[in-house]
C-alpha cells in the first residue's frame, strides 16, 4: 500500500499544482516510486495517453516531474467547460456526456467507485502518491458529497498540507479562515501549513507565523518564495495571459473564450528574443510576426466571437505580413466552412475564415490518439520544417477535408493502430494542423523562429540549440531545489510516515 500526502489550498491558484510537482520531484530524487493524483480536474488543457485516453495537463506535468509516463489513473475525472454553466464530463479518459453544473453536482457521488479504483491501481505502481486538491476545502456550498478535497482525504485516509498564497494578500486570514470552516475531523487531517509565493525576508513574517500557529494549533512547515520557474500551469488562472511586452519576434495567440491546450506554445516562451502574447481584442493584436489560432472547446462559438469583435477581419488583413498558424479548432476556423449536422456545438453550418481550402464537419465521436510522423515538403515561410520528425496527439470532434491538390502539412502514423494519414495544409503564409504538441519536438520551434527572424533581417541567439524536454527537466530540478531549501522536508517525511510534525523535536527520517 502506497503512502499518501495531500496538498490542499486556501483558494484556486494558491500553488497546489506546482508544490505537488515539486514534492513528486523530491521524492523521485530520494529514490521513491512516486505518482501524482487528482480525482477531479476542471481544465481545457488536456492530453492523450498512450492508450488514447484523455486527462488533464497538470497531472501530465506532475508525472514528468515524477519521471513516469502519464496515466489516466492520475486524473480519473476531467471536466472541460463548454459554457459558463456546463461541462463535458470525461471519466477514466472517456467522454460520458455534457452536464450542467447542477446535474453534475447531483451525479458526482456515483463516480466514487471510479476514483477508488483508479487510486488503488495507481498504488500498485508507486511507493508514495502526492494528491492535489481543487479550489478550497472551505467552499462550504460544495462540501456536500465532496470528492476532491476533504472528502477525498477521508476516502484515502490522507494527511493534508494546506497552502496559502501570500502574494495576493491576507494569507493569515486565508489559512485561519479555511481551518475555522472545517469540521473538527477535517481540521485534524491538516498536519502543516505552507505560506507560498513570498517576496522578501522571511524574518518579517515570524510574529505573524507565531500567532498563526498559536491560533490554529497547526505548525507552519515552510515559507516558499515566489519562484521564477517555467512549468505548465493550470489553465483557469494562468499568468501567461497577462504578458504584453513585445520582443524582436512577436507571436500573438488568440485568446478565445474557450481556448484549450495553450501549453502547445510554451516552447516559444523559452527562446531568447521571442514574446508570446495572448490577445482578445483588435487593439491588442498590433503587428505580430506570427498569429496562432489555438485549440477551442467550441470552434463555432469562438469563431463567432472573433467575427463579432473584429479579430477575424483584423487577422485576415494581416495575412501575408504575419504568418498565420491554426492548431485543432484554430485549424478548423481557417477553413472555408464548419458544419455541425448533429448539433455537437452550435448546429448548422457557418463560413470559416477562408484562408485555407478546407471543409470541416463536426462529429459526435471524439478523436483521441497519439501520432508521430514527418513534415511533408512544406512551402512558404516554414519550408525549413520539411522532413523534420513530429510527435504529438489529437483531440477533436470533427473531420477536415482539404481540397484536391492541396499540399498537406505532414504525414502521420496513428500510434494506437499504425494507420497512416495526411494531416493539415501548408500554404505560403498560412498553415493548419490537428496535432497538439507539434512544436515541442526537436528544433521545430527554433526553426520556425529563425524563419520569422529571417523575414525581418534579424537573427535570434541560442534558438537552434534548444531542447525543450531537457529544459523542462532543469525546471523540475530547480523547483525541487527551492522546495528543499524552504520546506522542512524532514517534517514532511515524518507526516508521510504517519507521525506528527513538531518543530521542537523533529527526528530526521532515514530515506
N, C-alpha and C positions, 0 to 999 in steps of 0.2 A: 504494500500500500504506500503510495507516494505521500510525502509530507506536503502541506499546503500552507500558503500565506496569501492574504488578500489585501490589495490596495484599493481603498475607497477614498473619495474626495468630498470636500465640502460643497463643490459645485462642478459643473462642466468646465473643462479646460483648466482644472487645478494642477494637472500634470500627471494624472494616473497612468496614461499610456506610456509616457517617457520613463517614469520611475519603474513601471513593470518591465519595460525593455532593459533598463539598467540592471535591475536585480537578476533578470534572466542571464545577462552577460556575465555578471559577477559569479553567479552560481556555476555557469559553464566554465569560467576560468578556474574555479575552485574544484573542478573535477566531477561535478554532478551532471546527470542527465536531467535537464530542466525543460519545461514546456510552459507556454502561456495559455491562459484560458479566459474567455469572456463569454458568459452564457448567452447574452443578447447584445448585439451591436446595432446601432442605428447609423447608417452611413451610406453615401453614394459612391464612395471609393471601394471597389471590390476587386476580387482576384479569383482566378480559376486554378484549382489544384490539379495535380497530375491525373486525378480520377475524373476531371471535368466537373467538379463541384465548386460552388460559389461561396466565398467567405469574405469577411471584412479585411481591408488592407492593414489596419492597425495590428491585427494579430499576425499578419504576414511579416510586418516589420519586427515584431517581438520574436517571432520564430527565427528570423535572420539573426537577431541578437543572441538567441539561444544556440545558434549553429545547427538548426534542424530544418527539415523540409516542412513547409506549411501544410496543415491538415485541417479539414473542416471540423474535426473533433475539437479544435481550439475555439471555434465560434459556431456553435450549433444553430443559433438563431440570428439571422440578419434581416433587419428592417430597412428597406430602401424607400424613402419618402417619394410618393408620386404627386402629392399636393400638400396643402397645409394641414389637412385633417386625415390623411390616409397614407398607407404604405404597402408596397409589395412585401409579402412575408415569405422568407426563404428559410426552410428548416432542413438541417443536415445537407445543405448545399443545393436543395431543390426548391423551386417555386411552388408554394401551395395555394397562392392566390393573392388578391388585393383585399385589404381590410381597412375600415375606418378605425380611428384611434379607439372609439368606444367599443367596437366589435372586438378588436384585438385585446383590449383590457379584460373583456369578459372571457375571452378564449385562452389566454396565455397559460393558465394553470394546466391546461391539457398538454402543454409542452414539457412539463416537469420530467416525465419519463425520458424524453429525448435528451434533456440536459444531463440527467443522471447517467444515461447510457454513454453519452459522449465523454463525460468526465471519467467514468470508470474505464473506458477503453484507452483514454489518454494516460491514465495511471499505470497501465501495463508497459508504457514506453518511457516513463520518467521516474526519477527519484524525488523530484520536487516540482510542484506546479504552482506558478505565480498567477493568481487570479486577479483580474481587473473588474472593478465595479463600473457603474454607469451613472452619470449625473451625481446625485447626492442621496445618501440614505435617509436624509431628513425631509425629503419631498413627501410630506405626510399624505397628500392626495393620491400618491402612487404606492403607499406602503402595503395596502391590502393585496395579498397574493403576490408579493414581490418575488421575483425570480432572478434578480441581478445584483442586489446589494445585500442587506442583512438577511433577507430570506434565503439567498444563496449561501451566505456564510453559515447559517444554521444548517442548511442542507448538507454542506460539506464539512461541518464542524471545524471551521477555519478561524484562526486568529486574524485580526484586522489591523492594518496600519492606516490611519486617517490623515489625509493630506490637505493642507490649506494653502491658498495662493496669496502670498503677501503682496505681490506686485499690483494686484487690483485693490488693495487696501482692506482693512478690517479683518485681518487674519485671526486675531484673538477671538473676535466675535463669531467669525465663521466656525472655528473649532469648538468653542464653548457652546454656541447655539446649536450646532449639529448634535453634540453629545447630550444636551438638555432635551432634545426632541426624540432621542432614542429611548426605547424601553430598557429596563434595568438589565435584562438578559442580553440585549443587544449591546449596550454600553460595556458590559463585561467582556465582550469579544474584542474591544478596542484595546490593544496592548501597547500602542505607541502612537505619537503624533509627529507629523513631519511638516515643517514650515518650508514651503517651496518658493522658488523664484525670488530670492532675497538679493538686493543690491546694497552693498555697503559692508560695514564692520559688524559681525555678529555680536560683538561685545555690547552694543547699544540695545540688543534685544533681551539681555539677561534678566532685567527686572520684570519684563513682560512674560518671559518664559517661566520664571519662578511663580508668578501669580497664576499663570495658566495651569501649571502643574498642581498648584495648591487648590484651585477652584475645581479642576476637572478630576483630579486624582489619577490622571494618566500622564506618564512621562513623555517629554519631547525627545525623540530619538535622533533628531538631526535637523539642521538648518541648511537647506540646499540652495546654492547660489543660482542666480539667473544664468543659464548656460547658452553659450554660442555654439550650438550643435545642430547639424543639419541631418535630421531623420524625418521620415514621413510622419505627419501628424494626423489627428482626427480631422475630418473634413468640415465639421459643423462650425468650428470656431478657429480655423487656421488663421495665423497672422500673415500668411503668404499673400492673402488678398489685399493687404494694406500697402504693398510695395508700389511706389510711384516714381522712384528715381529711374532715369533712363541712361543706359550705358552706350558704349560705342555701337554694339549690336543690340538692338532693342526688339524683344519679342512680346507681342500683345496676345494674351489668351482671353477669348471672350468668356466672360463670367455669366453663363446662363443661370436663370433661377434654379434649374435642376442640373447644374454642372456635375459631372461624375468623372471619377478617375483622373483628377488633375495631377495625381502623382506621376502621370506619364511625362510631365515636363520638369520634374525635379532635377534631372540630369543637367539641363541647361543652366540651372542656377549655380552650378559648381564650376562653370567655365569662366575664366577671367575675361572681363570686358563685355559680359553679356548680362542684360537685365531681362527679367520675366515679370511682366505686369499683367494683372487681371483687371479687365476693363468691362464696365457695364453701361457705358454711355458714349455717345459720339464725341462729347467733349474730352473724354479720357483717351480716345484712340490715338490721336496725333499721327505721326508718320513712322510707324514701326517697320523694321526690315522684314519681319515675318508676322503674319496674323494666324493664330491657331484657333480653329473651331474644335473644342474638345468633345468628349462624350456627354450625353444628356440622357436623363431618365425619362424625358418627354420630348422627343425630337420635334413633333409638330407644334407643341405648345411653346417650346423655346424658339423655334423658327418664327412663330407668330409674334412672340415678344420682341425679337430682334427686328422684325419688319415694322412693328408699331413704334419702336423708339428710335428708328432711323439708322441703326447699326448695319442692317443689311445693305442699305444703299451706300453707306459710307465705306463698307468693306469692298463692295463691287467697284466703287470709284477708285479704290486703292489698288485694284488688280493690275499687275504689271509693275507698279512701283514697289509694292510689298509682295512677297511670296505668301501664298495662302495654303494652309495645310489643314485638312479635316481628319479627325480621328472618330471612328464609330458614328455616333449620332451627328457629329460635325461633318463627316463624310456624306452621310445621307442628305444633310441640308444643302450641300454644294451641288447636288444633282438637279435634274430637271423637274421631277415630281416625287412626292412622297404620298403613297396610297395606304389607307387603313380600312380595308373592307370588313374587318372583324371588330372594329372599334376597340383595338388594343389601347389606343391613346385618345385621339380626338374624333376618329371616324372620318369617312370621306376621303377626298384627295385634295392636296394643295400643291401649288407650284413651289419648286425649290429655288435656289439662288441662280441656277442655270449657268454655273461656272464649270461644271463637269457633265459630260453626256451620259448621265446615269439615271436609271429609274429604280425607285425603291418601293417595295411593298412590305408593310409591317405584317408579321405573322404572330400567331398565338404562342408558338413554341419558341422558347428562348434558346439561342445557340450559345453553348458554353464549351470551349475547347482550348487546349494549348496548341500552339503552332510553332513551326520552325521552317526556315527556307532561305531564299535569297532575293535580293532586289533584281528585277529584270534590267534590261538596258534602259536606264532612266534618262529621259530627255530633260532639257532645260537647265535651270539653275542648279539642281541637285544631281547632275549627271555623275558626279563623283561617287554616288551611292551604288552605282551599277556593280552587280556581282557580289556585294557585301552580304554577309550572313545576317539573318533575322531570327530572333526568338521573341515570343510574346504570347498573348492569349486574346480570345474573342469572347465578348459578352454582348449580345444584341438580339433584338426582337424583330428582325427583318432581313430580307434578302435584296441585294442591289445588283442590277444587271447593267453593264456598260454597253454602249452602242457598239455595233460591229466595227472592227478596225481600230478600236481604242487601244492604246498602249497600257497594259497592266503595270501596276507599280511593282508587284512582287509575285513570286510563285511560292506557295506554302504547302507544307505537309501537315495534316492533322495528326498530332502526336497520339491521339486515342485510337484511331482506326487506320492510320497510314495512308489515307487518301490524299491525293494531290489536287490543288486548285490554283487558279489565278485570283489575285485579290487587288482591289484598288485600281486607281487610274493615275497616270502621270502625265501632266501637261507641261507647258514651258515654265509657268509660274504658279500653277495650281495643282495640288496633289491631295489624294484621299486614300484612306485605308481603314479596315476594321480592326487592325491589330493594336491592342494596348501594349505598352512596354516596348514598342518598336524602336524607340530612341536609345534604350538602355544598353544595347548590345555593342560591345567593342568600341569602335571610334565613330559610330554613326552620328551622334550628336556633334562631335568635334568637326567631322567633315561638313556637316550642314552649316555650322557656324563659320567655318573657313570660307565656304562658298558665298555666304551672305556678306562676309567681310570683303571678299574679292570684288563683289559688285560695287562696293563703295571705295575701293582702292585702299583698304585697311588690312592689317594683319592682327590676329588675336593670339597673344602669347600663351604658351602652355596648353593650348587646346588639344593638339593632336596626340598627346601622350596620356590623356586622362583615361583612367579605368574606373568606371562608376562603381562596380562591385567592390573593388579594393578600397575606394573612397568610403563607401558605407561601412566597411569593416573598421576603418580608422575611427569613424564617428562613434560606433558602438564601444570601442575600447576607450575612447575619450570619455564617453558617458560613464562607463564603469569606473574609470579612474577618479572622476569627480565625485561620484557617489561614495566610493570607498573613503575618500578624504572627509566627507561631510556627514555621512551617516555612521552611526555606531553599529558596524556590521557584526561585532561580537554579540551585541544585544539582539540584533535581528536573528542571528543564528540560534540564540537562546530561545527566542519566541518560537522560531520554526521547529525547534526540538521539544516544544511543549512546556518550556519554562516561563518564568515571569521576569520581565525586564526591570532591573533595579539599578539605577545609576550609582548607588552607593556600594554595591558589591556585585560586580559583573565578572563571571568566570569565563575565561576565553574558551571557546568551543574548538575542539580539535577537528579540523576539516579533513 
